[in-house]
Amino acid sequence: MSAVTPKSALQQTVDEITGYSRRTRKLMWALAGSLVLDITLTVVLSIVAFQAHGTASTNAELVQELHMQQSALHAAQLEACAGGNTFRADQDVIWGRFIGILTTPTATSTKAEVAKADKIAAQFLAYISQVNHPVNCAELYGK
């Protein structure tokens, strides 16, 4: 009869990271969908406003509505950008934990092996940090 062995700490951590990645990926797709919807609404509203050659009051109302849509789009862009920064920061943490687990020396590890693993880990984490650098949302989308 075979006994069910409990998951190792590494496997549990990998499972947690995988679950977190799936949740954040769904959130990012939802934010991207929201941004696409906002852009689509703005384009449709712009076309309607361009074709509407009504009275001055109608045009003033359309301009006001366009301004509200642009404000909403701008707010959505800033929110999505901030979400992206949070996602990238979380990825740095996840990779740091994962690499920390992988490079934990064993009882049989030599100093040279540990030094080599630490050097490779530091290079990889520096690359991840470079790729996941935060974006200046205010500079990208304006204030």
Contact map, one row per residue, 1 for C-alpha under 8 A:
11100000000000000000000000000000000000000000000000000000000000000000000000000000000000000000000000000000000000000000000000000000000000000000000
11110000000000000000000000000000000000000000000000000000000000000000000000000000000000000000000000000000000000000000000000000000000000000000000
11111000000000000000000000000000000000000000000000000000000000000000000000000000000000000000000000000000000000000000000000000000000000000000000
01111100000000000000000000000000000000000000000000000000000000000000000000000000000000000000000000000000000000000000000000000000000000000000000
00111110000000000000000000000000000000000000000000000000000000000000000000000000000000000000000000000000000000000000000000000000000000000000000
00011111000000000000000000000000000000000000000000000000000000000000000000000000000000000000000000000000000000000000000000000000000000000000000
00001111101100000000000000000000000000000000000000000000000000000000000000000000000000000000000000000000000000000000000000000000000000000000000
00000111111100000000000000000000000000000000000000000000000000000000000000000000000000000000000000000000000000000000000000000000000000000000000
00000011111110000000000000000000000000000000000000000000000000000000000000000000000000000000000000000000000000000000000000000000000000000000000
00000001111111000000000000000000000000000000000000000000000000000000000000000000000000000000000000001000000000000000000000000000000000000000000
00000011111111100000000000000000000000000000000000000000000000000000000000000000000000000000000000000000000000000000000000000000000000000000000
00000011111111110000000000000000000000000000000000000000000000000000000000000000000000000000000000000000000000000000000000000000000000000000000
00000000111111111000000000000000000000000000000000000000000000000000000000000000000000000000000001000000000000000000000000000000000000000000000
00000000011111111100000000000000000000000000000000000000000000000000000000000000000000000000000001000000000000000000000000000000000000000000000
00000000001111111110000000000000000000000000000000000000000000000000000000000000000000000000000000000000000000000000000000000000000000000000000
00000000000111111111000000000000000000000000000000000000000000000000000000000000000000000000000000000000000000000000000000000000000000000000000
00000000000011111111100000000000000000000000000000000000000000000000000000000000000000000000010000000000000000000000000000000000000000000000000
00000000000001111111110000000000000000000000000000000000000000000000000000000000000000000000000000000000000000000000000000000000000000000000000
00000000000000111111111000000000000000000000000000000000000000000000000000000000000000000000000000000000000000000000000000000000000000000000000
00000000000000011111111100000000000000000000000000000000000000000000000000000000000000000000000000000000000000000000000000000000000000000000000
00000000000000001111111110000000000000000000000000000000000000000000000000000000000000000000000000000000000000000000000000000000000000000000000
00000000000000000111111111000000000000000000000000000000000000000000000000000000000000000000000000000000000000000000000000000000000000000000000
00000000000000000011111111100000000000000000000000000000000000000000000000000000000000000000000000000000000000000000000000000000000000000000000
00000000000000000001111111110000000000000000000000000000000000000000000000000000000000100000000000000000000000000000000000000000000000000000000
00000000000000000000111111111000000000000000000000000000000000000000000000000000000000000000000000000000000000000000000000000000000000000000000
00000000000000000000011111111100000000000000000000000000000000000000000000000000000000000000000000000000000000000000000000000000000000000000000
00000000000000000000001111111110000000000000000000000000000000000000000000000000000000000000000000000000000000000000000000000000000000000000000
00000000000000000000000111111111000000000000000000000000000000000000000000000000001100000000000000000000000000000000000000000000000000000000000
00000000000000000000000011111111100000000000000000000000000000000000000000000000000000000000000000000000000000000000000000000000000000000000000
00000000000000000000000001111111110000000000000000000000000000000000000000000000000000000000000000000000000000000000000000000000000000000000000
00000000000000000000000000111111111000000000000000000000000000000000000000000001000000000000000000000000000000000000000000000000000000000000000
00000000000000000000000000011111111100000000000000000000000000000000000000000001000000000000000000000000000000000000000000000000000000000000000
00000000000000000000000000001111111110000000000000000000000000000000000000000000000000000000000000000000000000000000000000000000000000000000000
00000000000000000000000000000111111111000000000000000000000000000000000000010000000000000000000000000000000000000000000000000000000000000000000
00000000000000000000000000000011111111100000000000000000000000000000000010011001000000000000000000000000000000000000000000000000000000000000000
00000000000000000000000000000001111111110000000000000000000000000000000000000000000000000000000000000000000000000000000000000000000000000000000
00000000000000000000000000000000111111111000000000000000000000000000000000000000000000000000000000000000000000000000000000000000000000000000000
00000000000000000000000000000000011111111100000000000000000000000000000110010000000000000000000000000000000000000000000000000000000000000000000
00000000000000000000000000000000001111111110000000000000000000000000000010000000000000000000000000000000000000000000000000000000000000000000000
00000000000000000000000000000000000111111111000000000000000000000000000000000000000000000000000000000000000000000000000000000000000000000000000
00000000000000000000000000000000000011111111100000000000000000000000100000000000000000000000000000000000000000000000000000000000000000000000000
00000000000000000000000000000000000001111111110000000000000000000100110010000000000000000000000000000000000000000000000000000000000000000000000
00000000000000000000000000000000000000111111111000000000000000000000000000000000000000000000000000000000000000000000000000000000000000000000000
00000000000000000000000000000000000000011111111100000000000000000000000000000000000000000000000000000000000000000000000000000000000000000000000
00000000000000000000000000000000000000001111111110000000000000000100000000000000000000000000000000000000000000000000000000000000000000000000000
00000000000000000000000000000000000000000111111111000000000000000100000000000000000000000000000000000000000000000000000000000000000000000000000
00000000000000000000000000000000000000000011111111100000000000000000000000000000000000000000000000000000000000000000000000000000000000000000000
00000000000000000000000000000000000000000001111111110000000000000000000000000000000000000000000000000000000000000000000000000000000000000000000
00000000000000000000000000000000000000000000111111110000001001100000000000000000000000000000000000000000000000000000000000000000000000000000000
00000000000000000000000000000000000000000000011111111000000000000000000000000000000000000000000000000000000000000000000000000000000000000000000
00000000000000000000000000000000000000000000001111111000000000000000000000000000000000000000000000000000000000000000000000000000000000000000000
00000000000000000000000000000000000000000000000111111100001000000000000000000000000000000000000000000000000000000000000000000000000000000000000
00000000000000000000000000000000000000000000000001111110001000000000000000000000000000000000000000000000000000000000000000000000000000000000000
00000000000000000000000000000000000000000000000000011111011000000000000000000000000000000000000000000000000000000000000000000000000000000000000
00000000000000000000000000000000000000000000000000001111111000000000000000000000000000000000000000000000000000000000000000000000000000000000000
00000000000000000000000000000000000000000000000000000111111100000000000000000000000000000000000000000000000000000000000000000000000000000000000
00000000000000000000000000000000000000000000000000000011111110000000000000000000000000000000000000000000000000000000000000000000000000000000000
00000000000000000000000000000000000000000000000000000111111111000000000000000000000000000000000000000000000000000000000000000000000000000000000
00000000000000000000000000000000000000000000000010011111111111100000000000000000000000000000000000000000000000000000000000000000000000000000000
00000000000000000000000000000000000000000000000000000001111111110000000000000000000000000000000000000000000000000000000000000000000000000000000
00000000000000000000000000000000000000000000000000000000111111111000000000000000000000000000000000000000000000000000000000000000000000000000000
00000000000000000000000000000000000000000000000010000000011111111100000000000000000000000000000000000000000000000000000000000000000000000000000
00000000000000000000000000000000000000000000000010000000001111111110000000000000000000000000000000000000000000000000000000000000000000000000000
00000000000000000000000000000000000000000000000000000000000111111111000000000000000000000000000000000000000000000000000000000000000000000000000
00000000000000000000000000000000000000000000000000000000000011111111100000000000000000000000000000000000000000000000000000000000000000000000000
00000000000000000000000000000000000000000100110000000000000001111111110000000000000000000000000000000000000000000000000000000000000000000000000
00000000000000000000000000000000000000000000000000000000000000111111111000000000000000000000000000000000000000000000000000000000000000000000000
00000000000000000000000000000000000000000000000000000000000000011111111100000000000000000000000000000000000000000000000000000000000000000000000
00000000000000000000000000000000000000001100000000000000000000001111111110000000000000000000000000000000000000000000000000000000000000000000000
00000000000000000000000000000000000000000100000000000000000000000111111111000000000000000000000000000000000000000000000000000000000000000000000
00000000000000000000000000000000000000000000000000000000000000000011111111100000000000000000000000000000000000000000000000000000000000000000000
00000000000000000000000000000000000001000000000000000000000000000001111111110000000000000000000000000000000000000000000000000000000000000000000
00000000000000000000000000000000001001100100000000000000000000000000111111111000000000000000000000000000000000000000000000000000000000000000000
00000000000000000000000000000000000000000000000000000000000000000000011111111100000000000000000000000000000000000000000000000000000000000000100
00000000000000000000000000000000000000000000000000000000000000000000001111111110000000000000000000000000000000000000000000000000000000000000000
00000000000000000000000000000000011001000000000000000000000000000000000111111111000000000000000000000000000000000000000000000000000000000000000
00000000000000000000000000000000001000000000000000000000000000000000000011111111100000000000000000000000000000000000000000000000000000000000100
00000000000000000000000000000000000000000000000000000000000000000000000001111111110000000000000000000000000000000000000000000000000000001100100
00000000000000000000000000000000000000000000000000000000000000000000000000111111111000000000000000000000000000000000000000000000000000000000000
00000000000000000000000000000011001000000000000000000000000000000000000000011111111100000000000000000000000000000000000000000000000000000000000
00000000000000000000000000000000000000000000000000000000000000000000000000001111111110000000000000000000000000000000000000000000000000101000000
00000000000000000000000000000000000000000000000000000000000000000000000000000111111111000000000000000000000000000000000000000000000000001000000
00000000000000000000000000010000000000000000000000000000000000000000000000000011111111100000000000000000000000000000000000000000000000000000000
00000000000000000000000000010000000000000000000000000000000000000000000000000001111111110000000000000000000000000000000000000000000000000000000
00000000000000000000000000000000000000000000000000000000000000000000000000000000111111111000000000000000000000000000000000000000000011100000000
00000000000000000000000000000000000000000000000000000000000000000000000000000000011111111100000000000000000000000000000000000000000000000000000
00000000000000000000000100000000000000000000000000000000000000000000000000000000001111111110000000000000000000000000000000000000000000000000000
00000000000000000000000000000000000000000000000000000000000000000000000000000000000111111111000000000000000000000000000000000000000111000000000
00000000000000000000000000000000000000000000000000000000000000000000000000000000000011111111100000000000000000000000000000000000000111000000000
00000000000000000000000000000000000000000000000000000000000000000000000000000000000001111111110000000000000000000000000000000000000000000000000
00000000000000000000000000000000000000000000000000000000000000000000000000000000000000111111111000000000000000000000000000000000000100000000000
00000000000000000000000000000000000000000000000000000000000000000000000000000000000000011111111100000000000000000000000000001001100100000000000
00000000000000000000000000000000000000000000000000000000000000000000000000000000000000001111111110000000000000000000000000000000000000000000000
00000000000000001000000000000000000000000000000000000000000000000000000000000000000000000111111111000000000000000000000000000000000000000000000
00000000000000000000000000000000000000000000000000000000000000000000000000000000000000000011111111100000000000000000000000001001000000000000000
00000000000000000000000000000000000000000000000000000000000000000000000000000000000000000001111111110000000000000000000000001000000000000000000
00000000000000000000000000000000000000000000000000000000000000000000000000000000000000000000111111111000000000000000000000000000000000000000000
00000000000011000000000000000000000000000000000000000000000000000000000000000000000000000000011111111100000000000000000000000000000000000000000
00000000000000000000000000000000000000000000000000000000000000000000000000000000000000000000001111111110000000000000000010000000000000000000000
00000000000000000000000000000000000000000000000000000000000000000000000000000000000000000000000111111111000000000000000000000000000000000000000
00000000010000000000000000000000000000000000000000000000000000000000000000000000000000000000000011111111000000000000000000000000000000000000000
00000000000000000000000000000000000000000000000000000000000000000000000000000000000000000000000001111111000000000000000000000000000000000000000
00000000000000000000000000000000000000000000000000000000000000000000000000000000000000000000000000111111100000000100110010000000000000000000000
00000000000000000000000000000000000000000000000000000000000000000000000000000000000000000000000000011111110000000000000000000000000000000000000
00000000000000000000000000000000000000000000000000000000000000000000000000000000000000000000000000000011111110000100000000000000000000000000000
00000000000000000000000000000000000000000000000000000000000000000000000000000000000000000000000000000001111110000000000000000000000000000000000
00000000000000000000000000000000000000000000000000000000000000000000000000000000000000000000000000000000111110000000000000000000000000000000000
00000000000000000000000000000000000000000000000000000000000000000000000000000000000000000000000000000000111111000000000000000000000000000000000
00000000000000000000000000000000000000000000000000000000000000000000000000000000000000000000000000000000111111101100000000000000000000000000000
00000000000000000000000000000000000000000000000000000000000000000000000000000000000000000000000000000000000111111100000000000000000000000000000
00000000000000000000000000000000000000000000000000000000000000000000000000000000000000000000000000000000000011111110000000000000000000000000000
00000000000000000000000000000000000000000000000000000000000000000000000000000000000000000000000000000000000001111111000000000000000000000000000
00000000000000000000000000000000000000000000000000000000000000000000000000000000000000000000000000000000000011111111100000000000000000000000000
00000000000000000000000000000000000000000000000000000000000000000000000000000000000000000000000000000010100011111111110000000000000000000000000
00000000000000000000000000000000000000000000000000000000000000000000000000000000000000000000000000000000000000111111111000000000000000000000000
00000000000000000000000000000000000000000000000000000000000000000000000000000000000000000000000000000000000000011111111100000000000000000000000
00000000000000000000000000000000000000000000000000000000000000000000000000000000000000000000000000000010000000001111111110000000000000000000000
00000000000000000000000000000000000000000000000000000000000000000000000000000000000000000000000000000010000000000111111111000000000000000000000
00000000000000000000000000000000000000000000000000000000000000000000000000000000000000000000000000000000000000000011111111100000000000000000000
00000000000000000000000000000000000000000000000000000000000000000000000000000000000000000000000000000000000000000001111111110000000000000000000
00000000000000000000000000000000000000000000000000000000000000000000000000000000000000000000000000100010000000000000111111111000000000000000000
00000000000000000000000000000000000000000000000000000000000000000000000000000000000000000000000000000000000000000000011111111100000000000000000
00000000000000000000000000000000000000000000000000000000000000000000000000000000000000000000000000000000000000000000001111111110000000000000000
00000000000000000000000000000000000000000000000000000000000000000000000000000000000000000000000000000000000000000000000111111111000000000000000
00000000000000000000000000000000000000000000000000000000000000000000000000000000000000000001001100000000000000000000000011111111100000000000000
00000000000000000000000000000000000000000000000000000000000000000000000000000000000000000000000000000000000000000000000001111111110000000000000
00000000000000000000000000000000000000000000000000000000000000000000000000000000000000000000000000000000000000000000000000111111111000000000000
00000000000000000000000000000000000000000000000000000000000000000000000000000000000000000001001000000000000000000000000000011111111100000000000
00000000000000000000000000000000000000000000000000000000000000000000000000000000000000000001000000000000000000000000000000001111111110000000000
00000000000000000000000000000000000000000000000000000000000000000000000000000000000000000000000000000000000000000000000000000111111110000000000
00000000000000000000000000000000000000000000000000000000000000000000000000000000000000000000000000000000000000000000000000000011111110000000000
00000000000000000000000000000000000000000000000000000000000000000000000000000000000000011011000000000000000000000000000000000001111111000000000
00000000000000000000000000000000000000000000000000000000000000000000000000000000000010011000000000000000000000000000000000000000111111100000000
00000000000000000000000000000000000000000000000000000000000000000000000000000000000010011000000000000000000000000000000000000000000111110000000
00000000000000000000000000000000000000000000000000000000000000000000000000000000100010000000000000000000000000000000000000000000000011111001000
00000000000000000000000000000000000000000000000000000000000000000000000000000000000000000000000000000000000000000000000000000000000001111111000
00000000000000000000000000000000000000000000000000000000000000000000000000000100110000000000000000000000000000000000000000000000000000111111110
00000000000000000000000000000000000000000000000000000000000000000000000000000100000000000000000000000000000000000000000000000000000000011111111
00000000000000000000000000000000000000000000000000000000000000000000000000000000000000000000000000000000000000000000000000000000000000011111111
00000000000000000000000000000000000000000000000000000000000000000000000000000000000000000000000000000000000000000000000000000000000000111111110
00000000000000000000000000000000000000000000000000000000000000000000000001001100000000000000000000000000000000000000000000000000000000001111111
00000000000000000000000000000000000000000000000000000000000000000000000000000000000000000000000000000000000000000000000000000000000000001111111
00000000000000000000000000000000000000000000000000000000000000000000000000000000000000000000000000000000000000000000000000000000000000000110111
